[in-house]
Amino acid sequence: MELVSPEHLRRIERTLWAAALVALPVTSFRFMPFMGPDSQVRPLSLIPAVLLLFVIAFHSVRERRILLWSSSFQPLLAFILILAISSAIGFLLAPPDLYSYSYASRLSRAWVTLGVGMIFLIVPMSMNRDEEDLKFTLKWLYVGFAGHVTWSLIQLIGIYLLHSSDLIDAVQKTVSMAGLSPNNRISGLALEPSWLASQVMTLYLPWAFAAAAKDHHWSNRRWLVPAILTACVFLMVFTFSRGGILTAFASIILTFIIAGWDRVRQAWKWFTTPLRGKSIAKPNKALELSLRITVIIAILTGLVGGTYILSKNRYFSQIWQSKKNTLVEYFVDIYAGPRLAYAWAGWTIFEQHPWTGVGLGAVGLYMHQAFPDWAHFNVSEIAQLLSSDNSVYPNTKNLYVRLLAETGILGFWLFISFYLLLLGRSLKLLRSQQKKLVFIGTASLLALFAIAILNLTRDSLAMPDIWLPLGILIGITDSRS
């Protein structure tokens, strides 16, 4: 007699998967075990995800099927091999310690963060093998999103209506590593506003956007898609995240260029029908014209209102209000000077070690000597970082620059080849005759573009939102091959 039936095992897997999806918004859980005190990436969803990984592994052994492998992992395996080689070379370079950080400690932490990222790639792949699995995933994904929206509304009420957010800040700090963000920006359940914007762009917006663009709904509740789209826009605006909002525009435009022209043509045809057709009766024609005028007013109101809200925030509006003449001065003036300095230093380290890199996690040990001269006196954050009282470990704030500096050219291109492989899988789905596969391909394409662009402004390999959409894509496409 079996101790655990296949049906019972499947229920356990789905329960843990639902818990992981609902917990995704909490990015920096204060009580995460086995994480260093200075680690900000502490996804609450890691706890059920790790438990689920063990259950899936048990399931795999029991059924004698490989449930944790995909041919898409081949570039990643080669990438990990290069990481191991560059890590060994990093020991030979013998960099001096920085504060209390040694190369060995940073290396071990970097490998742990990579392992966390792999969990959020492998588990979604294993839990999304068909359309029913995907419907289950989307259902619980948006339950977690509802928590994001609810807590964001509470933050907005405290900031803009009550003008007192001390209680909200205290409550958030009981769960998260940080409280409310300054400058009247919302962060939801994430650590900071930019992390909330990143989650919206990679986890929540792609599926709602694809459903609207391809007229495919995973739920019988037809109101759900417009409600999610509205909530995504609401969250993006009030994060005042420049990187998030610009990424949204860029990735949506790229997705429309590749996968959305048919929908644009349909919308244009619908919009212009009353203006050029004679087949519509006069009463109906007046109603149709009124409907289109209402749509125009709604779009213009949204654009004007969103622009007005963003323009009232000095942090965001400085993008177009700056009067600086040179690129470096402009970046400093719009509060992006530190990010430019970090990436600049990382690129300098790459130029010094272009083929091998300095070893995974080690770039911060070399950055103090690599900062450009202008950053020493022109950027207060860098000046503080270089002071004798500082103990913060620096990073590049750019994943691509970090990989170049730590793994060299070969490691960087192996990582990019993984993205290109998944881009090919997304494009293949777009050519399918099945509407549901085109829907998945469109959502995956938007998420992939968003991830690729957002990696220009962050450098952690442990963030769930840069892996989970890719894992879903791999699981669905593997089941079709």
C-alpha positions in Angstrom: 0.0 0.0 0.0 1.3 3.4 -1.0 2.0 5.9 1.9 1.2 8.8 -0.5 -1.0 8.4 -3.4 -0.3 10.2 -6.7 -3.4 12.3 -6.2 -2.4 13.3 -2.7 1.1 14.1 -3.9 -0.3 16.3 -6.6 -2.4 18.2 -4.0 0.6 18.8 -1.9 2.5 20.2 -4.9 -0.3 22.5 -5.9 -0.8 23.7 -2.3 2.9 24.6 -2.0 2.9 26.2 -5.5 -0.2 28.3 -4.6 1.6 29.4 -1.4 4.7 30.4 -3.3 2.7 32.4 -5.8 0.7 34.3 -3.2 3.9 35.1 -1.2 5.7 36.5 -4.3 5.0 40.2 -3.4 7.0 40.0 -0.2 10.5 40.4 -1.5 12.4 41.1 1.8 10.9 38.9 4.5 12.5 39.9 7.8 12.5 36.4 9.3 14.0 34.5 6.4 16.3 31.8 7.8 19.9 31.2 6.7 20.2 34.7 5.0 22.9 37.1 6.0 21.9 40.2 8.1 22.8 42.5 5.2 20.9 40.6 2.5 18.0 42.6 1.2 16.7 39.9 -1.3 14.7 37.7 1.0 11.7 36.4 -0.9 9.1 34.9 1.3 8.0 32.6 -1.6 11.4 30.8 -1.3 10.2 28.9 1.8 7.3 27.1 0.0 9.3 26.9 -3.2 12.2 25.0 -1.5 9.7 22.6 0.1 8.0 22.1 -3.3 11.4 21.4 -4.9 11.9 18.5 -2.5 8.3 17.2 -3.3 8.9 17.4 -7.0 12.2 15.6 -6.7 10.5 12.8 -4.7 7.8 12.7 -7.4 10.5 12.4 -10.1 12.2 9.5 -8.3 9.0 7.8 -7.6 7.8 7.9 -11.2 11.2 7.5 -12.7 10.7 10.6 -14.8 13.0 13.6 -15.1 10.8 16.5 -13.9 13.6 18.9 -13.1 15.4 19.1 -16.4 15.0 20.9 -19.8 17.1 21.1 -22.9 16.9 24.9 -22.4 19.2 24.5 -19.4 22.2 23.6 -21.6 23.4 27.2 -22.0 22.9 27.7 -18.2 25.0 24.6 -17.5 27.8 25.9 -19.7 27.4 29.3 -17.9 27.7 27.6 -14.5 30.8 25.9 -15.7 32.4 29.2 -16.6 31.3 30.6 -13.2 33.2 27.8 -11.5 36.3 28.5 -13.6 36.2 32.2 -13.0 35.6 31.6 -9.3 38.8 29.5 -9.1 40.7 32.2 -11.0 39.3 34.7 -8.5 41.2 32.9 -5.7 44.4 33.2 -7.7 43.9 37.0 -8.1 43.8 37.1 -4.3 41.9 40.4 -3.8 42.3 42.1 -0.4 39.4 42.1 2.0 36.9 45.0 2.0 35.8 45.8 5.5 34.7 42.4 6.8 34.1 40.9 3.4 36.6 38.4 2.0 36.5 36.8 -1.4 35.5 33.5 0.0 32.5 35.0 1.8 31.3 36.9 -1.2 31.8 33.9 -3.5 29.8 31.6 -1.3 27.0 34.2 -1.0 27.0 34.7 -4.8 26.6 30.9 -5.4 23.7 30.8 -2.9 21.9 33.6 -4.7 22.4 31.8 -8.0 20.9 28.7 -6.4 17.9 30.7 -5.2 17.4 32.0 -8.7 17.6 28.4 -10.1 14.9 27.3 -7.7 12.6 30.0 -9.1 13.4 28.7 -12.6 13.0 25.0 -12.1 9.9 25.0 -9.9 7.7 27.0 -12.3 8.9 24.9 -15.2 7.9 21.7 -13.3 4.5 23.1 -12.3 3.4 24.5 -15.7 3.2 21.6 -18.2 -0.2 22.3 -19.8 -3.0 24.8 -20.0 -4.7 23.6 -16.8 -1.5 24.1 -14.9 -1.1 27.6 -16.3 -4.7 28.5 -15.3 -3.9 27.4 -11.7 -0.7 29.4 -11.7 -2.5 32.6 -13.0 -5.3 32.2 -10.5 -3.0 32.2 -7.4 -0.5 34.6 -9.0 -3.2 37.3 -9.1 -4.4 36.4 -5.5 -0.9 37.6 -4.5 -1.3 40.6 -6.7 -4.5 41.5 -4.9 -2.4 41.7 -1.7 0.0 44.1 -3.5 -2.8 46.3 -4.6 -4.6 46.3 -1.2 -1.4 47.3 0.8 -0.5 49.9 -1.8 -4.0 51.5 -1.4 -3.4 51.6 2.3 -0.1 53.3 1.8 -1.6 55.8 -0.5 -4.4 56.6 2.0 -1.8 57.1 4.7 0.5 59.3 2.6 -2.0 61.5 0.6 -5.2 61.5 2.7 -4.2 61.0 6.4 -0.8 62.7 5.9 0.4 60.3 8.6 2.0 57.0 7.8 3.9 56.1 11.0 1.6 53.2 11.8 1.7 51.8 8.3 5.5 52.1 8.3 5.7 50.3 11.6 3.4 47.5 10.4 5.4 47.1 7.2 8.7 46.9 9.2 7.4 43.9 11.2 7.4 41.9 8.0 9.8 43.6 5.6 13.4 44.7 6.0 12.4 48.3 5.2 9.4 50.5 5.8 7.7 53.0 3.5 9.7 54.7 0.8 10.5 58.4 1.0 9.2 60.9 -1.6 5.6 59.8 -1.3 6.2 56.7 -3.4 4.4 53.4 -2.8 6.2 50.0 -2.6 3.4 47.7 -1.9 4.7 44.5 -0.2 8.1 44.8 -1.9 11.2 46.3 -0.4 11.1 49.5 -2.5 9.1 51.1 -5.3 11.4 50.0 -8.1 11.1 46.4 -7.0 7.3 46.7 -7.1 7.5 48.2 -10.6 9.7 45.3 -11.6 7.2 42.8 -10.3 4.4 44.4 -12.1 6.3 44.5 -15.4 7.5 40.9 -15.3 4.9 38.9 -13.3 1.5 40.6 -13.5 1.2 42.9 -16.5 2.3 40.4 -19.2 -0.5 37.9 -18.8 -3.2 40.6 -18.6 -1.7 42.5 -21.6 -1.5 39.3 -23.7 -5.1 38.4 -22.8 -6.3 41.8 -24.0 -4.0 41.9 -27.1 -5.0 38.3 -28.2 -8.5 38.3 -26.9 -7.8 35.1 -24.8 -9.1 34.8 -21.3 -8.0 32.2 -18.8 -11.0 33.0 -16.5 -14.7 33.2 -17.1 -14.7 36.6 -15.3 -14.3 38.9 -18.3 -13.9 42.0 -16.1 -10.7 40.5 -14.6 -8.3 41.5 -17.4 -9.3 45.2 -17.5 -9.2 45.4 -13.7 -5.7 43.9 -13.6 -4.5 46.3 -16.3 -6.0 49.2 -14.4 -4.3 48.1 -11.2 -1.0 47.6 -13.0 -1.1 51.2 -14.4 -2.1 52.5 -11.0 0.8 50.8 -9.2 3.3 51.8 -11.9 2.4 55.5 -11.7 2.5 55.8 -7.9 5.8 54.0 -7.6 7.3 56.9 -9.6 9.9 54.3 -10.7 11.6 55.9 -13.7 13.2 52.6 -14.7 10.0 50.7 -14.3 7.8 53.1 -16.3 10.4 53.6 -19.1 10.8 49.8 -19.2 7.0 49.4 -19.5 6.9 51.7 -22.5 9.9 50.1 -24.2 8.8 46.5 -23.6 5.2 47.1 -24.6 6.2 48.9 -27.8 8.6 46.1 -28.7 5.9 43.5 -28.0 3.4 45.4 -30.1 5.9 45.6 -33.0 6.4 41.9 -33.0 3.1 40.4 -31.8 0.5 43.2 -31.7 0.0 44.6 -35.2 -3.1 42.5 -35.8 -4.8 43.9 -32.7 -3.8 47.5 -33.7 -5.4 47.0 -37.1 -8.5 45.5 -35.5 -8.8 48.5 -33.1 -8.3 51.0 -35.9 -10.9 49.3 -38.1 -13.4 49.3 -35.2 -12.6 52.9 -34.4 -13.0 54.2 -38.0 -16.1 52.1 -39.1 -18.7 54.7 -38.1 -16.7 57.4 -40.0 -16.5 55.6 -43.3 -19.2 53.0 -43.4 -22.8 53.4 -44.6 -24.1 50.1 -43.3 -24.8 51.4 -39.8 -28.3 52.8 -39.1 -28.4 56.4 -38.1 -29.5 55.8 -34.4 -26.8 53.1 -34.0 -24.3 55.3 -35.8 -24.7 58.1 -33.3 -24.3 55.5 -30.5 -21.2 54.1 -32.0 -19.7 57.6 -32.5 -20.5 58.4 -28.9 -18.8 55.3 -27.7 -15.6 56.1 -29.6 -15.6 59.7 -28.3 -15.9 58.3 -24.8 -12.9 56.0 -25.5 -10.8 59.0 -26.8 -11.7 61.0 -23.7 -10.8 58.1 -21.4 -7.5 57.6 -23.0 -6.6 61.3 -23.0 -7.8 61.6 -19.4 -5.5 58.8 -18.4 -2.5 60.2 -20.3 -3.0 63.7 -19.0 -3.7 62.6 -15.5 -0.8 60.2 -15.4 1.6 62.8 -16.8 0.3 65.4 -14.3 0.9 63.0 -11.3 4.4 62.2 -12.5 5.2 65.8 -13.1 4.4 66.7 -9.5 7.0 64.3 -8.2 10.4 66.1 -8.3 12.3 62.8 -8.4 10.6 61.8 -11.6 10.1 65.1 -13.3 13.8 65.9 -13.0 14.3 63.8 -16.1 13.0 66.6 -18.4 13.6 69.5 -16.1 17.4 69.1 -15.9 19.4 71.8 -17.8 22.8 70.1 -17.7 24.8 70.0 -20.9 27.0 66.9 -20.6 25.7 63.3 -20.2 27.6 62.7 -16.9 26.2 66.0 -15.4 22.7 65.1 -16.6 22.9 61.7 -14.9 24.1 63.3 -11.7 21.4 66.0 -11.9 18.5 63.4 -12.3 19.8 61.4 -9.3 21.2 58.6 -11.4 24.8 59.6 -10.8 25.5 56.7 -8.4 24.2 54.1 -10.8 26.3 55.5 -13.6 29.4 55.5 -11.3 28.8 51.9 -10.2 28.3 50.6 -13.8 31.4 52.7 -14.9 33.5 51.1 -12.2 32.2 47.6 -13.2 33.1 48.2 -16.8 36.6 49.4 -15.8 37.1 46.1 -13.9 35.9 44.2 -17.0 38.4 46.0 -19.1 41.2 44.9 -16.7 40.0 41.2 -16.8 38.1 40.8 -20.0 38.5 37.0 -20.5 38.3 35.5 -17.0 36.6 38.1 -14.9 37.4 38.5 -11.2 35.2 35.7 -9.9 31.5 35.4 -9.0 30.5 38.0 -6.4 33.9 39.6 -6.3 33.4 42.8 -8.3 32.7 44.9 -5.1 36.2 44.1 -3.8 37.7 46.0 -6.8 35.3 48.9 -7.1 36.8 51.4 -4.8 39.8 51.7 -7.1 37.7 51.7 -10.3 35.3 54.6 -9.6 35.8 57.4 -12.1 37.3 60.7 -10.9 34.1 62.7 -11.4 32.3 60.4 -9.0 34.7 61.1 -6.1 33.6 64.7 -5.7 30.4 65.0 -7.7 28.2 62.3 -6.2 27.6 62.3 -2.4 26.6 58.6 -2.3 30.0 57.6 -3.7 31.8 60.0 -1.4 30.1 58.3 1.6 30.9 54.9 0.2 34.6 55.8 0.0 34.7 57.2 3.5 36.5 55.4 6.3 33.2 55.1 8.2 31.4 53.1 5.5 30.9 49.4 5.7 28.5 48.8 2.8 29.6 46.4 0.1 29.2 48.1 -3.4 27.8 46.4 -6.5 27.4 47.4 -10.1 23.5 47.9 -10.1 23.6 46.4 -13.6 23.5 42.6 -14.2 25.2 42.7 -17.6 28.1 44.8 -16.3 28.4 42.5 -13.3 28.6 39.4 -15.4 31.2 41.0 -17.7 33.3 42.0 -14.7 32.9 38.7 -12.8 32.8 36.1 -15.5 34.3 37.7 -18.6 33.1 37.8 -22.1 32.4 34.1 -22.4 30.2 33.9 -19.3 28.3 37.0 -20.4 27.5 35.6 -23.8 26.5 32.2 -22.5 24.0 34.0 -20.2 22.7 36.1 -23.1 22.4 32.9 -25.3 20.0 31.6 -22.7 17.8 34.6 -23.2 18.1 34.3 -27.0 17.0 30.7 -26.8 13.9 31.6 -24.9 13.2 34.5 -27.3 13.2 31.9 -30.1 10.7 29.8 -28.1 8.4 32.8 -27.6 8.5 33.6 -31.3 7.7 30.0 -32.2 4.6 30.1 -30.0 3.5 33.3 -31.8 3.4 31.4 -35.1 1.1 28.7 -33.6 -2.4 28.2 -35.0 -3.7 27.7 -31.4 -4.9 30.8 -29.7 -3.8 29.7 -26.3 -0.2 29.2 -27.4 -0.2 32.6 -29.1 -1.4 34.1 -25.8 1.4 32.4 -23.9 4.0 33.5 -26.5 2.8 37.1 -26.3 2.9 37.2 -22.4 6.3 35.5 -22.4 7.7 37.9 -25.0 6.6 41.0 -23.0 8.1 39.5 -19.8 11.3 38.6 -21.5 11.7 42.1 -22.9 10.9 43.6 -19.4 13.4 41.3 -17.7 16.2 42.1 -20.3 15.7 45.8 -19.9 15.3 45.8 -16.1 18.6 44.0 -15.8 20.2 47.3 -16.8 19.2 48.7 -13.4 19.7 45.7 -11.0 22.3 43.0 -10.5 20.9 40.3 -8.2 20.5 36.7 -9.5 18.1 35.8 -6.6 15.1 37.9 -7.6 12.2 35.6 -8.4 10.7 37.9 -11.0 13.7 37.5 -13.4 13.3 33.7 -13.4 9.7 32.7 -12.8 8.2 33.9 -16.2 11.1 32.1 -18.0 10.4 28.9 -16.0 6.7 29.0 -17.1 7.7 29.5 -20.7 10.2 26.5 -20.6 7.6 24.2 -18.9 4.9 25.0 -21.5 7.2 24.7 -24.5 8.8 21.5 -23.3 5.4 19.9 -23.0 4.7 20.8 -26.7 8.0 19.4 -28.1 
